[in-house]
Amino acid sequence: MIILATILSGLSLLMSFLLLIRLKVTKPGLILWFLKLPAGALSLYWAIIGAVGALLGWVSGALWAIPIGILGAGMMIWYVRGVSRDNNGFENAFGASWSDHIKPDQPKHMVKRRWTPFLMMKALPEYSCERDITFWTIPGTERELLCDIWRPSDGNVSSLAFIYFHGSGWHIGDKDLGTRPFFSHLVAQRHTVMDVSYRLCPEVDIYEMIGDVKRAIAWMKANANRYGVDPEKIVLGGGSAGGHLAMLTGYAPQHPELTPDELKSADLSVHGVISYYGPTELLAFYQNTGQQRIKQPRDGYFPPVSKDLDAPKSLRNAGRLDILLGGHPEEVPDMYQLASTTSHIHPGCPPTLLIQGEHDRSVPVSATCAFFKKLVDSGVPAINIVLPWTDHGFDLLFPQVNPAAQSALYDVDRFLAIMVNKN
């Protein structure tokens, strides 16, 4: 029992210490990131483990296990309280009466509190998912771009369509990437979800990638009647690189350099944007991830310290901006400016919800906060949620019990509910 008490207390304290560490884009940082994500996602259970270790220490006489377990449990509880703290973002963005935009029947399947350990037990209505629907075929080829459509099984839908772009580092990933709990929750609120598979580097660059995003918007607007949604009530969302694509598209719907020729005259405007830790200023992302150290052929490795990893080339190149944009900042400075969402802020930008962890190892929080301030100064309704001790990709692991993921979902629920009713 003494050994067990020591192990449980020590494990709880170790996992809580992981939450305090700001990781960098290095090989040790990558390894610790894989440990830090479950540390936060399962924080309640680590707190219980620490408390059990302290209790066993008291029973067995292993007195050293008592303070270790109590400290580990306390830090985990502190983390839960921190990420689930209320904020005044909606009041600042939409006014003191912001909740009036939410109809009385809408909160039925919304998250009632920022965190509860019993969210995973909540029953959701049945939904349907039409998989691998073609939304565009590349001219002259048989290559089809696919999406999945999530909607209530009974066809009773809200007027809102949420188009989601997966995280990828612009090089990897696909639709249906750890998002099923998220989508099923949104469908329970009667929203229609379009999960998009867009082309990646090195097959395409930023121009064609944004083109695929805009083709998805055009397809949903053209098929709005089929799915019972309002073409004027489309909200874009995404995680990481997908968040960047959602913001860039939402803020520059008709930009001549970022719009395919066949869509030049199409209405590509959207009603709102949600970004989970999407890069806003690409030069800041480039510097934060150490890409200035890359001076090797375009098919090399990223980051340089990962050369010994046995991984597909696309994975090792994830995040490489010199491939996405055609060069390093000193080579193509205009491309970094064009592809940065902060360059396209204007008073007519759609309302925006930004969600990011304070310890994000890839996307600098300072750049996101500066971006948020520029949105507010331009008169754009915007909310910036910064979750303490939380890292990149926090929402994809055990979302049913993850305090940070649930807290973010609380804000997403209300943002989308406002978008349904706000003109």
RAPE-V630696 format. One record per residue. SS is DSSP state (H for helix, E for strand, C for the rest). OMEGA is omega as a letter, one per 30 degrees, with the letter a starting at -180 (999 if undefined). D_FIRST is the distance of its C-alpha to the first C-alpha in whole Angstrom. Layout:
# RAPE-V630696
SS OMEGA D_FIRST
SS OMEGA D_FIRST
This chain:
# RAPE-V630696
C l 0
H l 4
H a 5
H l 5
H a 6
H a 9
H a 10
H l 10
H a 12
H a 14
H l 15
H a 17
H l 18
H a 20
H l 21
H l 23
H l 24
H l 26
H a 28
H a 29
C l 31
C a 34
C l 35
C l 38
C l 40
C l 39
H l 37
H l 33
H l 34
H l 34
H a 31
H l 29
H l 31
H l 30
H a 26
H a 28
H l 29
H l 26
H l 24
H a 27
H a 28
C a 24
H l 24
H a 23
H l 20
H l 19
H l 19
H l 17
H l 14
H l 14
H l 14
H l 11
H l 9
H l 11
H l 11
H l 7
H l 8
H a 10
H a 9
H a 6
C l 9
C a 9
H l 12
H a 13
H a 11
H l 13
H l 16
H a 16
H l 14
H l 17
H l 20
H l 19
H a 19
H a 22
H l 24
H l 23
H l 25
H l 28
H l 28
H l 29
H a 31
H a 33
H a 34
C l 35
C l 37
C l 41
C a 43
C a 47
H a 48
H l 50
H l 52
H a 53
H a 54
H l 56
C a 56
C a 55
C a 56
H a 54
H l 53
H l 56
H a 56
C a 53
C a 55
C a 53
C a 52
H a 51
H a 47
H a 46
H l 44
C l 44
C a 40
C l 40
C a 38
C l 37
C l 33
C l 31
C a 28
C l 30
H a 33
H a 32
H a 33
C a 36
C l 39
C l 42
C l 45
C l 46
E l 48
E l 50
E l 50
E a 53
E l 52
E l 54
E a 57
E l 59
E l 60
E l 62
E a 64
C a 65
C l 68
C a 70
C l 66
C a 64
C a 61
E l 60
E a 58
E l 55
E l 53
E l 51
E l 52
E l 50
E l 51
E a 51
C a 52
C l 54
C l 56
C a 56
C l 55
C a 56
C a 58
C l 56
E l 55
E a 52
E a 52
E l 49
E a 49
C l 46
C a 44
C a 46
C a 46
C a 50
C a 49
C l 46
C a 45
C l 47
C a 47
C a 44
C l 42
C a 38
C a 41
H l 41
H l 38
H a 41
H l 44
H l 43
H a 42
H l 46
H l 47
H l 46
C l 48
C l 51
C l 51
E a 53
E l 51
E a 52
E a 50
E l 52
C a 52
C a 54
C a 55
C l 53
C g 54
C l 55
C a 57
C l 59
C a 59
H a 58
H a 61
H l 61
H l 57
H l 59
H l 61
H l 59
H a 57
H l 61
H l 62
H l 59
H a 60
H l 63
H a 62
H l 60
H l 63
H a 65
C a 63
H a 62
H a 65
H a 63
H l 60
C l 61
C l 60
C a 62
C l 63
C a 63
C l 59
E l 57
E l 54
E l 53
E l 49
E l 47
E l 44
C l 45
H l 48
H l 48
H l 48
H a 51
H l 53
H a 53
H a 54
H l 57
H a 58
H a 58
H a 60
C a 62
C a 63
C a 67
C a 66
H a 69
H a 67
H a 64
C l 66
C a 67
H a 71
H a 70
H a 69
C a 71
C a 72
C l 69
C a 67
C a 64
C l 63
C a 60
C a 59
E a 55
E l 53
E l 49
E l 47
E l 43
C l 43
C l 47
C a 48
C l 51
C a 53
H l 53
H l 54
H l 51
H l 49
H a 50
H a 49
H a 46
C l 45
C a 47
H l 49
H l 52
H a 51
C l 52
C a 55
C a 55
C a 57
C a 56
C l 54
C a 52
C l 48
C f 46
C a 45
H a 46
H a 42
H a 42
C a 44
C a 42
C l 40
C a 41
C l 42
C a 45
H a 48
H l 48
H a 44
H l 45
C a 48
C l 46
C a 47
C l 50
H l 53
H l 55
H a 55
H a 55
H l 58
C l 60
C l 59
C a 58
C a 59
C l 61
C a 63
C a 63
H a 62
H l 64
H l 62
H l 59
H a 60
H a 62
C l 58
C a 56
H a 56
H l 57
H a 60
H l 61
C l 60
C a 63
C a 64
C l 64
C l 60
C l 58
E a 56
E l 52
E l 49
E a 47
E a 43
E l 41
E l 38
C a 38
C a 36
C a 38
C a 38
C a 42
C a 44
C a 45
H a 44
H l 47
H l 49
H l 48
H l 49
H l 52
H l 53
H l 52
H l 54
H l 57
H a 57
H l 57
H l 60
C l 61
C l 61
C l 59
C a 56
E l 53
E a 49
E a 47
E l 43
E a 41
E a 37
C l 35
C a 32
C a 33
C a 35
C l 37
C a 37
H a 34
H a 36
H a 35
C l 32
C a 30
C a 33
C a 32
C a 29
C a 30
H a 31
H l 33
H l 35
H l 35
H l 37
H a 39
H l 40
H a 41
H l 44
H l 45
H a 45
H l 48
H l 49
H l 50
H l 51
H a 54
H l 55
H a 56
H a 58
C l 59
C 999 63
